[in-house]
Amino acid sequence: MVLFNALPIVPLLVYLSRPAHTFPTPRCTESLASVTASATNFDLSSGSPPENATVPVTGTFRVKLRFCEPTVNVPGRADTLQILVHGSTYDHQYMDPDFEPDTYSWVRWASAHGYPTLNMDRLACGESDHPDPVTVVQNPFDGAFVAQIIRLARDGGVAGAHRPFKKIVYVGHSLGSIIGNEVISTVPDLIDAVILTGYGHKIGNPGDAVFLPANEVDPVRFGDLPSGYVTSVDAEARASFYGPEGTFDPAMLAFDEAHKDTVTFGELVSVTGTKDGIVGKPAPDFKGDVFTVAGDSDQFACTEPKCANLASEEQFYPAARSFEFAVIPDAGHCINLHLTAPILYKTALNWLDRHGY
């Protein structure tokens, strides 16, 4: 299996990579879909997860979906749906921000290259429902819930799509990547390809990423949520998601801080309390294509210098049709929100094209 590593790029190319044109605005349909899922969660009554998940959970909750048609017709891509799943303390704007979308929007770039997309507010984020943050919204239930959304989308049940899809490309970031890994571990034939950004099975934990109850950090926005919903404390803590000064626009950091969302106690504990520091299961039966991507300054995903640990991710996908990885220059953990975001998008689109998507 081929390993791909992005070549170093001089800082000047960071600016040359930014689009000098305006992408067309895609035609999108928003909806609140009612989704029922079942999973076996962890008993977190002690404050940390036991070795095995033993608590059955079933629930029906509403999730905000945003389906966008491509703005360019590319033969063969109209029936390939990219499903976009953001990470913790974000909502759908991570993948499609209002701030300079021609640079930072995955949706705009995918649409301009012929791909329909399904973006979302994950369960417990944005305009989606906010179930119990300890007993319900944990990694196992997240995976089962997103799997149901994927089934709905594949069968043509998403508002605005009007058709089923032959191929599903899952694009995750951070916790969204962990959820994607959970899906292909438990339902390996549901997805054709995964692009996992900001994630490796062993993660770091920068000390500046401080989380507190969201109802205390921003009572105006989050005052109605229970204390099991947490968020980053301020812009300084938010900056720990970014690379060094000069790799991002300070105006983007300000936008990010103003639009930040939440993550649940159940998600954080069920992810970070795993055995031997390994986050997420292997996916031994997944036979699709895997692309793991991180920024070169990602303190979460990169536990070795120059993100060398990403090469060892192949072991978790032994049956995959292909495995590759890339390291994007001048980018931290929130890889989409850096000045080199166009390099990320070009790299991902090139990978999809090479693998027949």
N, C-alpha and C positions, 0 to 999 in steps of 0.2 A: 504494500500500500504506500502511496506517495505522501510524503510530508511536504507541505508548502509553507515557507516562511517569508513574509513580506520583506523586501530589501530595504536597508536604511535609505532615508530620503532627506536631503538637506532642507533646512527650515524654509528656504525660499519656495520650495515646491508645495509647502503647506498652503501658501497663499495662492499659488498658481492652480492648485487643485480645486479651489472654491469656484462654483459655477459662475460664468459670466453671462448667463442667460436666465430666463424665467421659465420654469416648468409650467405647463398648463395645470389648472386646478382640476383635480379629478371630480367626477360626479359620484357623490357618496350618499348612502342611505343609513340613517341611524335608527336603532330600535332597542327596545328593552325586551330581551328574550327570557322566557321562564324555563329554567333548566333544572332537572332532577338528577341527583347523583348519589352514589353510595360508596363508602370507603371504610377502611379500618384505621382509625386514628390512634394516637398515643394517649395514655393516661398521664396527664401533666399535673395532677393534683399535688405532686411533690415539688413542682417547679422545674423539673427536668425530665426528659423522656426515659422510660425504661428501655431495655434492649429491643423489645418487640412491641409492635402495635397490636392492641387487643380490644379496642373500643369501637364497635360498629356505629357508624354515623350515616344517616340518610337525611337529605333535605332538598327542598325545592326553592330556588332563589332566582331573582332577576339579575341579569347581567346586561350592561350596555355594550352593544355591538355597533361597529361602524364599517360597513362594507363599501369599498370604493372600486369602481370599474377602472380599467387602464385608460390612459389618455392617448395611447398609441396602440394601433393594432399590429401585433406581432404574431404571425401564424404559429399555432401550436402552443401559445401561452395563455389563451383565453380560458382554458380549462385547467390551468395550474394555479391554485389559490395559495397565496402566502398568508399564513395566520401569524399575527404579531402579538407577542405577549411580553409586556413590560415587567420591570423588576420592582423591588420593594420601594416604598415611598414615592412612587410615580403613579400616573394614570395613563390614558391613551395618548396624552401629549408627548410622552417620551418618544414614541414612534412617529408622531406627526405634530410637532410643536407649531404654534402660531408664530413663533419668533423665527424669522429668516428661514422659512421652510425649504427654499431652494438649496440651502446648504445642509440643513439638519433633518429634514423629514424623510424617513425611510419610505413612507407611503408615496411621496412625490417621486422619488427616484424609481421605486418599483413600478408605479403607474406609467411613468415616461418610458419604461422599457417593456411594456406590454403585459405586466402582471396585475391581476386583480388582487386586492388585499382585504383581509378581515382584521381590523384593529379592535381593541376593546379596553374597557376598564375592567381589570381583573375583579373577581369576587372580592368584596371588602375594600374596594377602591373606587374613587370617583363617584359616578352616579349608579353604580351597581349596589346590590344589597350588602348590608354589613351584619352578617351573622355573629354568633358568639365567637370572640377572638381567641378563646382558649380551647374550647372543646370541639369547635367545628372547623375553623379556618386554620388548618394545618397542612403540611406538604402532601400527605396522602389524599386528603379530600380535594385539595387544589388540583392534583393530577387527575382525579376521577372527574371533577367538574369540567376541566378544560377538555378532557377526552370526549365528554358529551357534546361540548360546543363543536369540536372537530367533526363528530359524527353528523351533527345537524348541518354543518357547512358542506361536508362532502355529499350529503344527500340532497342538497339544494334547498334547505329549509331556512336559510338566512335571508332576512328581509333585504330586497334589492338585488339579490343574485339571480333569481329566476332560472337557475340551472344547477345540476349537480357538477362536481368537479372530479376529474380523473386522477389528478395528482395534488397532494398537499405538501407544501413546504412550511415547516414550522420554524419561525424566527423568534428566539427568546433572548432576553437580557437578564443576567444575574438571577434573581429568584425566578423570573420567567424561563430561564434556561434550566434551572433545577426542576421546575415543573415539567418542562419538555422532556428532560431526562427521565422523570418519573413516568410519563406517558409511554415512551418507547420501551421502558423496562417492563411495564405491566400490560401494554397493548401494542406489541411490536409491529403489527401489520396495519396500523391505523394511519401512519405517516410515511411519506416516501423519502423525505430528506429533512434534516435538521441543521439549522445554523444556530449555534450556541455561543452567544457573546458574553463576556464578563464572567466566565465560569470555568472552573476546573474541579475535579472531584475532591481535591484538597485545596482549601482556601485559606488566605491570610485574614488578618483582622486588625486594620489600622486603628490605633487608639483614639484618633480624633473623631471617629464615627460614633458620636454619642447619641443615644435615643432616649426620649422621655415620653410619658403619656401625651398623646396629641392634644387632649382636652386641656392640658396645662400649657403646652407650647403655643397653641393658637386656639384659644377658647371661642373666638368668633366663628371660625370655620369648623372646628372639631368638638365643640363643647357638648354636643349631644352624644358623642361616642363614649363607650366605657373605657376604663383606663388600660384595658388590654390592647387597645389600638395605640401604637407609638409612632413617632416620627423623629427626624433629625432636629436638633435643638435650635440651630441658627445657621447663618450663611457660612460661618467659619467651619462648622462641622460638615456642612454640605460640600465645602471645598475639598474634603478628604476623598470625595468621589472623583476628583479631577486630577489631571497631571500638573506639572510645575507651571508656574506663572509664564505666560506667553504661549501656552498650548491651547488656551481657551479664551473666549471673549468674556470679559467681566460682566457684560450686559446679559450674556446667556446664564451665567451663574445667578445673577439677580432675578432673571425670569424663572429659573429653576427653583430658587428659594421661595418666590412668590406663589408658585403653582405646586409645591411639593404636596405629597399625599401621605398615606399611612402604610404601615405593615403591622401584622398582628403578633402578639406575644406567642401564639401557637405556631406561627410560621417560623419565627426566629429560633425558638427553642427546638422545634422538630427538625430544623435544618442544622443548627450549630451544635446540637447535643449528640451528634452521631458518633459511632464507635471509631476509634483510631483516627479521628479527624477527617474521615472520608465523608463527603457530602453527596448523597445520591447513590443509587444502586448501579451496578453494572446493567447493561442492556444486551445480554448474551444472544438474544434471538432477533434483534433488530437487523434487517437485511438491507436497509436503505443507505443513503449517503450521509456522512457526518462531517460538518465543518465547524471547528472550534476557533473562536477569534477573541483576542484580547488586545487592549492597548498596552504599549510597552511600559507604562507607569501604573498599571492596574495592581494595586496592593492586595486586592481580594483574590484575583484569579492567578496571579503570577507569584508563586512561592519560591522560584529560583531566578537568578539573574537572567535577564533578557527573555523571561517567560519560557525558559527551556523545559519546564515541567509540562507544558502543553503537548510535547511530543509523546509523553507517556500516557496521554489520554486514550490513545488507540487501544490499550488493553481492555478498556471498559466496553468496547464495541467489537468483539472478536468476529462476529458474522457480518459486519457492515460491508456493503458493496465497495465503499471507499471511505477512507478517513484522511482528512487534511487539516492543517491548522495554519493560522496566520497571525502575525503580530503587527499591529498598526502603529506607526511611529507617532510620537508626540500626543499620546492619548492616555487618560487614566481610566477609571472603572466605568463611568458613564460615557462610554465610547462614542455614542451617537452625538454627544453634545460638545465635542471638541472641534477645533478648526480643521482637523484632518478627517472629519466625518465623510466628505466626498471620497477620500481614499478607501475608507471602510466600504462604502456603498459600491464603488467600482470593483473592489476586490470580491465582494460577495456576489455581485451580478456576473462577474467573469467566471466565478466558480460554478454558479448555476448553469450558465451557458455551456461550459465545458462538460457538465454532467447531464446535459440533455433536458434541462428544465426551461 
